[in-house]
Amino acid sequence: RPALAAFLEGHAWQDDLARLFAQLGQGLSEGLADQPALWTHNDWHPSNLLWASDGTVATTFDFGLADRTCALHDLATALERTAIAWLDLGHGADETLASADAARALLAGYATVRPLEAEDVETVARLLPLVHVEFALSEIDYFNGVLGNASDATLAWDGYLLGHARWFLSRAGQAFLHAIRMPAGA
């Protein structure tokens, strides 16, 4: 990704990412160690799905971020893309960006297909602040390389990548993570 590399040349990106992973990635490798690798969508959210009239998913599309990760990574991505109103970040609504109820409903629905142990939910909660990194990097690459728009590439770096991760360190982000860790009905 030459356009991404060119953009990152002007940033202390190694330091920024090292700080984020040190703050947000604690215990994550242990939670992922026993997860089987499989092909995942990595951008699972309602606008990448076609719905049948009965409300079930009929088709999934947009496999541009598909990769070998694990099921919990895809679940964390789905939560991150559906339960948090990222477009409102920085517009005065940061305390109310996330819906813990929506996240818990998605977790409950997922658990009807693949049971989730407490350790799985903990791993998902640890993944949530970091699953957007690949998407943010792909946006930087797109804005800088395809569109030649350094301003939007900077927005993707500062807002999509760093801003999203930092939100999870905020009081609201921590409350959201705490809420999804709670057992159903608690």
PLY file of the C-alpha trace (Angstrom):
ply
format ascii 1.0
element vertex 186
property float x
property float y
property float z
element edge 185
property int vertex1
property int vertex2
end_header
0.00 0.00 0.00
2.25 2.79 -1.21
-0.29 5.57 -0.54
-0.70 4.42 3.05
3.08 4.22 3.50
3.44 7.73 2.07
0.84 9.08 4.48
2.39 7.36 7.49
5.84 8.80 6.72
4.68 12.10 8.18
3.33 10.62 11.39
4.78 9.02 14.50
2.54 6.08 13.74
4.62 3.42 15.48
4.46 5.38 18.73
0.74 6.11 18.35
-0.14 2.48 17.67
2.19 1.16 20.37
0.45 3.42 22.91
-3.00 2.31 21.79
-2.16 -1.37 21.90
-0.44 -0.99 25.27
-3.50 0.73 26.70
-6.21 -1.28 24.98
-4.66 -4.60 24.06
-3.76 -5.89 27.50
-4.67 -9.56 27.83
-5.86 -9.77 24.25
-3.26 -12.22 22.97
-4.17 -14.68 25.73
-7.85 -14.48 24.79
-7.08 -15.07 21.14
-4.51 -17.84 21.59
-7.02 -20.68 21.46
-9.36 -19.19 18.88
-9.35 -21.14 15.62
-8.31 -19.10 12.60
-10.94 -18.88 9.89
-12.00 -16.63 7.05
-14.09 -13.77 8.36
-15.91 -10.87 6.77
-14.32 -8.15 8.96
-16.92 -5.52 8.04
-20.11 -7.17 9.24
-22.81 -4.55 9.71
-26.38 -4.04 8.51
-25.51 -2.08 5.37
-23.35 -4.97 4.14
-26.28 -7.34 4.36
-29.35 -7.90 2.23
-32.38 -8.80 4.24
-35.20 -11.23 3.44
-38.81 -10.21 4.01
-38.89 -12.34 7.17
-36.05 -10.27 8.70
-33.31 -12.85 8.23
-30.07 -12.17 6.41
-30.41 -13.30 2.80
-27.00 -12.26 1.49
-23.75 -10.81 2.72
-21.58 -8.67 0.46
-18.56 -6.33 0.49
-15.74 -8.72 1.26
-13.05 -6.06 0.79
-11.78 -6.48 4.35
-12.19 -10.27 4.52
-9.20 -11.98 6.09
-8.21 -14.89 8.27
-8.95 -13.86 11.82
-11.34 -15.61 14.19
-15.06 -15.67 14.88
-14.70 -13.41 17.92
-12.91 -10.80 15.82
-15.83 -10.75 13.39
-18.27 -10.52 16.29
-16.35 -7.61 17.80
-16.37 -5.91 14.41
-20.13 -6.40 14.12
-20.61 -4.83 17.56
-18.28 -1.96 16.75
-20.07 -1.26 13.46
-23.65 -1.58 14.75
-23.81 -0.52 18.40
-21.72 2.65 18.20
-22.72 5.74 16.20
-19.22 6.66 15.08
-20.33 9.45 12.77
-21.41 11.36 15.88
-17.95 11.16 17.49
-16.69 14.63 18.30
-20.04 16.31 17.67
-21.12 16.72 21.29
-22.72 13.30 21.70
-19.67 11.30 22.76
-21.32 10.23 26.02
-24.25 8.66 24.16
-22.52 7.17 21.11
-22.93 3.56 22.13
-25.94 1.41 22.82
-25.04 -1.29 25.30
-28.54 -2.71 24.82
-27.94 -3.12 21.08
-24.56 -4.71 21.72
-25.96 -7.11 24.29
-28.83 -8.03 21.96
-26.35 -8.82 19.20
-24.29 -10.91 21.64
-27.42 -12.76 22.77
-28.45 -13.44 19.19
-24.97 -14.64 18.32
-24.99 -16.94 21.34
-28.04 -18.73 19.96
-25.86 -19.89 17.06
-22.51 -20.22 18.80
-22.54 -20.26 22.60
-20.31 -17.66 24.22
-18.40 -18.35 27.41
-17.51 -15.50 29.76
-13.94 -15.66 28.41
-15.26 -15.18 24.87
-17.20 -12.07 25.88
-14.09 -10.75 27.63
-12.05 -11.30 24.47
-14.70 -9.52 22.39
-14.62 -6.58 24.83
-10.82 -6.42 24.54
-11.01 -6.61 20.74
-13.67 -3.94 20.35
-11.39 -0.90 20.73
-8.94 -2.26 18.15
-10.97 -3.99 15.43
-11.39 -0.79 13.47
-7.65 -0.35 12.88
-7.62 -2.25 9.56
-10.66 -0.34 8.32
-9.10 3.00 9.28
-5.87 2.10 7.51
-7.78 1.08 4.39
-9.62 4.42 4.48
-6.32 6.30 4.76
-5.03 4.35 1.77
-8.19 5.11 -0.21
-8.31 8.81 0.63
-4.60 9.38 0.09
-4.07 7.06 -2.87
-7.30 6.94 -4.86
-8.72 10.37 -4.09
-5.46 12.19 -3.42
-7.15 13.86 -0.47
-4.66 14.30 2.36
-7.25 16.09 4.50
-9.61 13.10 4.50
-6.66 10.75 5.05
-5.78 12.79 8.13
-9.40 12.58 9.28
-9.22 8.80 8.93
-6.01 8.70 10.98
-7.02 11.16 13.69
-10.71 10.34 13.83
-11.30 6.83 12.58
-8.18 5.23 13.99
-6.98 7.25 16.97
-10.30 8.87 17.86
-12.25 5.63 17.93
-9.65 3.91 20.08
-9.41 6.88 22.45
-13.18 6.91 22.87
-12.93 3.45 24.40
-10.60 4.93 27.03
-13.17 7.61 27.91
-15.70 7.27 30.71
-18.45 6.49 28.18
-16.31 3.95 26.34
-15.31 2.20 29.54
-18.95 2.12 30.69
-19.95 0.56 27.37
-17.26 -2.12 27.65
-18.28 -2.81 31.25
-21.94 -3.15 30.23
-21.28 -5.70 27.51
-19.16 -7.76 29.90
-22.12 -8.13 32.26
-23.98 -11.44 32.07
-27.36 -11.32 30.35
-30.08 -10.24 32.74
-27.62 -8.63 35.17
0 1
1 2
2 3
3 4
4 5
5 6
6 7
7 8
8 9
9 10
10 11
11 12
12 13
13 14
14 15
15 16
16 17
17 18
18 19
19 20
20 21
21 22
22 23
23 24
24 25
25 26
26 27
27 28
28 29
29 30
30 31
31 32
32 33
33 34
34 35
35 36
36 37
37 38
38 39
39 40
40 41
41 42
42 43
43 44
44 45
45 46
46 47
47 48
48 49
49 50
50 51
51 52
52 53
53 54
54 55
55 56
56 57
57 58
58 59
59 60
60 61
61 62
62 63
63 64
64 65
65 66
66 67
67 68
68 69
69 70
70 71
71 72
72 73
73 74
74 75
75 76
76 77
77 78
78 79
79 80
80 81
81 82
82 83
83 84
84 85
85 86
86 87
87 88
88 89
89 90
90 91
91 92
92 93
93 94
94 95
95 96
96 97
97 98
98 99
99 100
100 101
101 102
102 103
103 104
104 105
105 106
106 107
107 108
108 109
109 110
110 111
111 112
112 113
113 114
114 115
115 116
116 117
117 118
118 119
119 120
120 121
121 122
122 123
123 124
124 125
125 126
126 127
127 128
128 129
129 130
130 131
131 132
132 133
133 134
134 135
135 136
136 137
137 138
138 139
139 140
140 141
141 142
142 143
143 144
144 145
145 146
146 147
147 148
148 149
149 150
150 151
151 152
152 153
153 154
154 155
155 156
156 157
157 158
158 159
159 160
160 161
161 162
162 163
163 164
164 165
165 166
166 167
167 168
168 169
169 170
170 171
171 172
172 173
173 174
174 175
175 176
176 177
177 178
178 179
179 180
180 181
181 182
182 183
183 184
184 185
